């Protein structure tokens, strides 16, 4: 189960079991928030009016406290730095007067945080990522020698990046560069986290002794001026859709209705050899949420969507999948009768609109990337946004993006809004709830010089975009998709298109190969993401039979399939299909 915690540092999610003790849960949660939390000050509760001292409930289990999957709790605390500053200020006021300045030395980490990272991050951390070079004509040494002309380059080398036309270095190359600069200097010293998630919000819990914003402000709690520039690294380097039919099935909704569609992408991450220390996101399936489609957009009830997606996320995890991105269409038929579409997104218009950038940032904030080298225990996100639209040739094409850490911080602080010009983001005004500092962006002028421009009242959203490459498996680089088929069985939430998931559709899809005893065909048809979600919703199979179904559908071994078809629960499903009209 997952518990959600709301604190002054933002929202956090923690996985746990009903039998987990609350103190053990906090041991996993607190390092992701801050290393300096005063545990004696911790209070937690479902509402602000009913708060418990954590010391009194540390030995109680999650079940004993009445928390359920998805429960939202409020967490209150003080950091040791806050308490030190408050004590020092009080002492200073008593001894030296109110104008005395107090210097507080920040507490440094002893080493990287102990948090649970994704397997791909654990694997890439062990690799050096050095870029091997062949012997150069300038070399003057023997075959076993090495010099500056042939020695390996670091994975963040900018010259190599330009030669290979790599627009952004990989996240792990960026991390290793920062870590080497920060923690591998001669003389050593205390460990300093090389990463820190940007936070542009005003600190409403400032320990300087003044009233919180908007009644008071000081240099410690006031955000500094913000200078935006294009991010030179990316969290994911390449997106690979494991089957082209995944995209075709998704676009069919527009072909049938002429309305736009959105869905979430499920898959997993792996190392990407085309970029030093790169990461590839392998997209295995798309799930379409409940939505109301229109020719020029769509609407969703996000509260209902999030509840449904929590269930789908849990089922997908049992298949070895994560929610890794989102995809939406922006297609308009060109009216030429040859299937061409209008090109709306290009260098002279926009790539992602300001509203779409904000949407992408909100999703990335909901899906933080766990990172032990970050001061907060997380850094940015691996979640990406894919748009299906027309290219300059009038063909249906894909484009894949992430937004920068600055974009995440701007949206988190509620500093930007969409504007009537989709390529521009409007900067919000300062209110009692938010403080908006001076904001600038760096651009290259017509003379090739980098200049600083005032971003207010609006600035180009291109400064917040990070582009990713995308594609499909090729014969020289084949892939092993998790699902054998993605066609033939209706997708979820397509009732408005005349496509429904029911027993009749299930019978049409499966019954012939069941009665024929064709186990190879049955296993291939069961290997369908949409089908598996529907069978799970029927609640006919028990946990053991469900695990057998998942194993049979996602692996090539037939032993799990034989055990499944012999089970009473599967026979019950077959009997229901027999009686279906």
Secondary structure, DSSP 8 states (H G I E B T S, - for coil): -EEEEEETTEEEEEE--TT-BHHHHHHHHHHHH-TTEEEEEEEEEEETTEEEEHHHHTTSBTTTTT--TT-EEEEEEEEHHHHHHHHHHHHHHHHH-TT----------SSS------HHHHHHHT----B-----TT--S-TT---TTTS-B-TT-HHHHHHTT-SSEEHHHHHHHHHHHHH-STT--S---SB-----S--TT-TTSS--TTT---TTTS---EEE---SEES--EEEES-HHHHHHHHHHHHHHS---EEEEEEEEEEETTSTTEEEEEEEEEE--S-EEETTEEE--HHHHHHHHHHHHHHHHHTT-EEEEEEEEE--B-SSSSS-B----STTS-SS-HHHHHHHHHHHHHS--B-TTBTTSB-S---EEEEEEE-TTS-EEEEEEEE-HHHHHHHHTT-EEE-SSTTEEEE----SS-----EEEEEE-TTS-EEEEE--SEEEGGGGEEEEEEEE-BTTB----S-S--SSS--TT-GGGT---SHHHHHHHHHHHHHTT-HHHHHHHH--HHHHHHHHHHT-S-HHHHHHHHHHHHSS-SHHHHHHHTSHHHHHHHHHHHH--
